[in-house]
Amino acid sequence: MTWSHFSHDADLGLRGSGRSKARAFEQIAMALTAAVTDPDSVIAEKSISLFCEAPSDELLLVDWLNTLIYEMAVRKMLFREFSVTITAGVLQAEVKGEPVNRGKHHPAVEVKGATYTALAVEQTNEGWLVQCVVDV
Amino acid sequence: MDTSKLERLDETRWRIPATGSMQVPAVIFADRDLIEDMDDKVHEQICNVCRLPGIVKSALVMPDAHWGYGFPIGGVAAFAADEGGVISAGGVGFDISCGVRLIDTGVSREAIQSVQAELAHELSRSTPAGVGSTGRIRLDDTDMDNMLTGGAKWAVAEGYGLPDDLEHIEESGCQADPDPAAVSARARRRQRNEMGTLGSGNHYLEVQYVSEVFNNSIADAYGLREGDAVISIHCGSRGLGHQIGTEFLREMAISAEKYGIKLPDRELACAPINSGLGQRYLGAMRAAVNCALANRQILTHLTRTAFAQFFPDTTLKLVYDVSHNICKEEHHVVDGESLRLHVHRKGATRALGPGSKDVPAAFRNVGQPVFIGGSMGTSSYVLAGTEAGEELAFSSACHGAGRKMSRHQARKRWRGREIADELAQDGVIVRSPSSRGIAEEAPGAYKDVTGVVDAADRAGLTTKVCRLRPMICIKG
């Protein structure tokens, strides 16, 4: 299971991989946090439950990232632990994190939204790979 | 970009002929250096725009264009509602009505230099910027509706600014026909404590000075002289606009088939202008425009308050405020016929020429001011719209330098502390809560803004008026 960033001219590509689709979704969520700050600087002290539903895997990925972006914005939080289950187009998650502390996290950039550019949810020989470009 | 696929029309115009399902050709404004540096993705994306229903005349690419999502950044396209034309949430983007306003401080470069460090500290302290920042204003539901309806006019009525400011803002500070009811509860919640915040990324507040004047008569009309200190504020509609973009992009992507629209790229999600969804998006987008105008107005008020501590006898005068991520309903003459069009400008600035009734009276004889943002250490420019721009590009121009390196690459290449130190040696004080954010916005990550501006000038889209050099940069 890994996450990474890839280049996009103006914005930022996020990628996650894992043995299952749910694990890959968890990893790309970590890539989202890493777009803002070093995930190791975030403490998993507060837990919240999230839910999304979409007619396709790709839309579900966009919805998942946009749900996290929304929660980060309105709760002023950063997340570092993600526990995801996906069943028939329905994603349920427990995510843990802490309020943004500018002195500690030195947040680099605010993520505005997940785009449909370079969007993929693919099964690979090793498991699943998911990716998306976010607007920052 | 591979230029073998293009027809060169003149020194700064390249045509992509309409082939296959393209409804119209595309025209790219760039000199040879700029177009050779342009990503092939720009070609692919603008060709996809040409495939959208109801597009009129041609899709256009500005000299600062780069790979966006759906539309290229620096893309312009006009659609006729009566011809099945569409409104595209992807063609406006997440940062609805992101724009720049320029303020004349009434003091000189030397006066700023005498208090530069202290002023930088005060502006940094008083301007909410970056992730996790909140404004001091909390809006209840009624206030939110009034803000979404009134824009900068609401902000001035609330005490954030001067009545004279309004004449120096697009649409006199208030976008007509907003529909606050089309703005979701989530979008409202996202904005509740973000009024008067700068945001992050490439958004900034800069104190600059006029380092060179290219056209004295237009500079006079704008009230700018060499050595004057000015302030540029670059930001948009904050969380409210981001959420509206997110929600309508999804709804339009899912609904396209219902409207018989075959999307060449899902990111070009759109709906017929004359549809319920299209009208609902337009209403929400216009409300977000008012949010952006109010936001920049509040930031202006905060800036004035900070400045007054150092220069109590001067009044900061708004030169102009113009958006560069927007769709506007405008009249344009196409093949001798006056048409009502919905013009999308994504990373492109409206640039009305002399005589346009939509240009404030003070500038009407010389054309609308256009602001081209630099990147911390580099110049910004003030340009003026031209008469020729109407025929060439629906009166549109570029908006910035345009990135030449991704954030990912920039972060690997530079350290924020080193960039800040280098800029300090050049007389530019940068204040940001994030060292990594400075690295991602390093001047070297952007194209040569002068090359972009010169290409727009030579193409006839704009006239160069003056160059601005930074002294203080507040980043999110």
Interface residues (C-beta under 8 A of the other chain):
Chain A: H5 F6 S7 H8 D9 A10 D11 L12 G13 V36 P55 L59 V62 D63 N66 I69 Y70 A73 V74 K76 P99 V100 N101 R102 H105 H106 P107 A108 V109 E110 K112 G113 A114 T115 Y116 T117 L119 V133 D135 V136
Chain B: D39 K41 H66 W67 G68 Y69 G70 I73 G90 G93 F94 D95 G130 V131 G132 S133 T134 R186 R189 R190 G199 S200 G201 G239 H242 Q243 G245 T246 L249 R250 A253 I254 D265 R266 E267 A269 R403 S406 R407 H408 Q409 R411 P433 S434 S435 R436 G437 E440 G476
